[in-house]
């Protein structure tokens, strides 16, 4: 639901964007299963390999609580936590769109007191079965009769096309605005990410939206080679993420306030209104994008 003050919708990736690690690797390494996980990856897609790995850990007596304990120690910058809370307080709707999984994400957000800041999470589903075993499934079913997501972009893994998910979110935005009969300008969308899988959703954004790629990570190379329609605002570290994001939020709120109070001048009046002697062109500012996973 759009904020009345023009605050944007902000969509975050999770791994290396909210937490400063890959959460799958973090858990596997913390539980001493790195070599076995690497072996599984030779035979299975990533999403299936992490499910098989947690299954093996369960068979050895590792519990869901053991996994939670690992995740509570995952690095999350205080700058990220502060930016999330500040953006929410300013009226932004926040969502997570991630190729991690629901159990990992929910555990981390709850531990840092951030769960209530997010309206929704789109990620690979996960649950604990009756035997206490954590099970992780792909967001888009693929293989063995599964239709998959159908995206031809090679940067999208088979289990999740974030571009398809963001398209659905944007459609819901349009439908909600139409149902409300709102005449206000649509709110901007800000997408924050780092990896190859974050390139496809950046291409779904429109003029007036923003993509915030993490500098030095794969999505920056992809965006530099073929930029999206959205404005690119790169960030180098988590303090930078907070600064760039809150700058966008404040700019969008200010823009909405100006639009709200703008005076509409009839076309006929323009013919008799003198033009100012001095006029300055407003030039859009672009952040430099530099660019491993």
Protein Blocks (a to p, Z undefined) as FASTA:
>chain_A
ZZfklpacddddfehplpgcdfklmmmmmnopmmmmmmmmmmpcfklmmmmmmmmmmmno
pafklmmmmmmmpccdfklmmmmmmmmmnopacddddfbbfklmmmmmmmnopmmmpgbd
cdddddddfkopacdddfbagejhiabjopabfkbcfkbcfklmmmmmmmmmmmmmmmno
pabdcdddddddfbfmlmmmmmmpcehiacdddehiaklmmmmmmccfbdcdddfblmlm
mmmmmmmmmmmmmmmmmmmmpccddfklmmmpccdfbdcddddddddddddZZ
